């Protein structure tokens, strides 16, 4: 498979790229800073330099043509202001979804956030972030041309992954290692029956592969 990942230098994206490369798949990571290219190559991924905040849909579609799936794992980052929550966490996600459809890529995974809601109240930066992610998720869910799955992890940690998770439409709050988020994304890519699902993910007691198969069968 060829998988194109927006936000290719992110912590989850780099982990996913390593997993894909380890099993012989092609991973391409979309980055806006060319200085990050070596990190992607070290992870076994092809770096593709494109700024999704300023790119056109057609430019992004060119990156996606020939891919088997797209993963939106980009984010403005914890130190960004409210403007970039809108241009990246919402705007870039919408652009990438439109580009995937133009390129004929149906399988579309989104790394979202627990609590994402376009109507989330509040004026803090994190409130704006949750509204932006919620608006992006709502847009993706409205696209008939996408076989989408939205993954909403709990509190992300850099602890070593355990491979044991709780994956459900609603899990309640809890932490989850980025290792296990990447592992879940890999399983979701392999499980087209999860299309149309919005799922929460936290640490738990079920192996990732079993958790994904269980949710796909429900």
TORVO-168982 format. One record per residue (C-alpha): residue number from 1; residue in one letter; z, x, y. Coordinates in steps of 0.5 Angstrom, whole numbers, plus 500, padded with zeros to 3 digits. Layout:
N
   num   residu    up   east   north
   NUM        A     Z      X       Y
...
//
This chain:
218
   num   residu    up   east   north
     1        X   500    500     500
     2        X   499    502     507
     3        X   505    500     512
     4        X   505    500     519
     5        X   512    500     523
     6        X   513    499     530
     7        X   518    503     533
     8        X   517    509     527
     9        X   522    514     530
    10        X   528    509     529
    11        X   533    510     525
    12        X   532    504     520
    13        X   524    506     521
    14        X   525    513     519
    15        X   529    511     513
    16        X   524    506     510
    17        X   518    511     512
    18        X   522    516     507
    19        X   522    511     502
    20        X   515    509     502
    21        X   513    516     502
    22        X   517    518     496
    23        X   514    512     492
    24        X   507    514     494
    25        X   505    509     499
    26        X   502    510     506
    27        X   507    509     512
    28        X   504    510     519
    29        X   509    510     525
    30        X   508    507     532
    31        X   511    511     537
    32        X   510    512     544
    33        X   513    519     545
    34        X   508    524     542
    35        X   514    529     541
    36        X   517    525     536
    37        X   511    526     531
    38        X   514    532     527
    39        X   520    528     525
    40        X   515    522     522
    41        X   511    528     519
    42        X   517    530     516
    43        X   519    523     513
    44        X   512    523     510
    45        X   509    518     515
    46        X   503    518     519
    47        X   505    518     527
    48        X   501    514     531
    49        X   502    514     539
    50        X   501    508     542
    51        X   506    505     548
    52        X   507    497     545
    53        X   510    496     552
    54        X   503    497     556
    55        X   498    497     550
    56        X   493    491     549
    57        X   493    487     543
    58        X   486    490     541
    59        X   489    497     542
    60        X   495    495     537
    61        X   490    491     532
    62        X   486    498     531
    63        X   492    501     529
    64        X   494    495     524
    65        X   487    495     521
    66        X   487    496     514
    67        X   494    495     513
    68        X   497    491     507
    69        X   503    490     512
    70        X   506    491     518
    71        X   514    492     520
    72        X   517    491     527
    73        X   523    495     527
    74        X   522    497     535
    75        X   528    496     540
    76        X   529    498     547
    77        X   535    502     545
    78        X   543    501     547
    79        X   542    504     553
    80        X   537    500     556
    81        X   537    495     561
    82        X   535    488     561
    83        X   528    489     563
    84        X   526    493     557
    85        X   530    488     553
    86        X   524    483     555
    87        X   519    488     555
    88        X   520    491     548
    89        X   525    487     544
    90        X   521    480     546
    91        X   514    482     549
    92        X   512    488     544
    93        X   514    484     538
    94        X   510    478     540
    95        X   504    483     542
    96        X   505    486     535
    97        X   505    479     531
    98        X   498    478     535
    99        X   495    484     533
   100        X   497    483     526
   101        X   493    477     526
   102        X   487    480     530
   103        X   487    485     525
   104        X   488    481     519
   105        X   495    483     516
   106        X   498    477     514
   107        X   505    480     511
   108        X   509    481     517
   109        X   517    483     517
   110        X   521    483     523
   111        X   528    487     524
   112        X   532    482     528
   113        X   539    482     530
   114        X   545    477     527
   115        X   546    472     532
   116        X   539    472     535
   117        X   538    466     539
   118        X   533    464     545
   119        X   538    460     547
   120        X   544    464     547
   121        X   549    464     553
   122        X   551    469     557
   123        X   549    474     562
   124        X   551    481     559
   125        X   546    486     557
   126        X   547    484     550
   127        X   547    477     551
   128        X   540    478     554
   129        X   538    482     548
   130        X   540    477     543
   131        X   536    472     547
   132        X   530    477     547
   133        X   530    478     539
   134        X   531    470     538
   135        X   525    469     543
   136        X   521    474     539
   137        X   523    471     532
   138        X   521    464     534
   139        X   514    466     536
   140        X   513    470     530
   141        X   516    463     526
   142        X   511    459     529
   143        X   505    463     527
   144        X   501    460     522
   145        X   497    467     521
   146        X   503    471     518
   147        X   507    471     512
   148        X   513    473     516
   149        X   520    475     513
   150        X   525    476     519
   151        X   531    480     517
   152        X   538    480     521
   153        X   542    486     519
   154        X   550    486     521
   155        X   553    491     524
   156        X   549    497     523
   157        X   553    504     520
   158        X   550    511     518
   159        X   555    511     512
   160        X   551    513     506
   161        X   548    506     503
   162        X   551    503     497
   163        X   545    499     494
   164        X   550    493     494
   165        X   549    488     499
   166        X   550    480     501
   167        X   543    477     503
   168        X   543    470     505
   169        X   540    465     510
   170        X   548    466     513
   171        X   552    471     511
   172        X   558    471     516
   173        X   559    478     520
   174        X   560    484     517
   175        X   557    492     517
   176        X   551    494     513
   177        X   549    502     512
   178        X   542    503     515
   179        X   540    506     508
   180        X   541    499     505
   181        X   537    496     511
   182        X   531    500     509
   183        X   532    499     502
   184        X   532    491     503
   185        X   526    492     507
   186        X   522    496     502
   187        X   524    490     497
   188        X   522    485     501
   189        X   515    488     502
   190        X   514    488     495
   191        X   516    480     494
   192        X   511    476     498
   193        X   515    470     496
   194        X   520    471     501
   195        X   515    469     506
   196        X   518    464     511
   197        X   525    466     510
   198        X   530    468     516
   199        X   535    472     512
   200        X   542    476     514
   201        X   544    482     511
   202        X   551    485     510
   203        X   554    490     505
   204        X   556    486     499
   205        X   556    487     491
   206        X   549    485     489
   207        X   544    491     488
   208        X   539    490     493
   209        X   533    489     488
   210        X   537    483     485
   211        X   539    480     492
   212        X   532    480     494
   213        X   529    477     487
   214        X   535    472     487
   215        X   533    469     495
   216        X   526    469     493
   217        X   527    464     487
   218        X   531    460     491
//
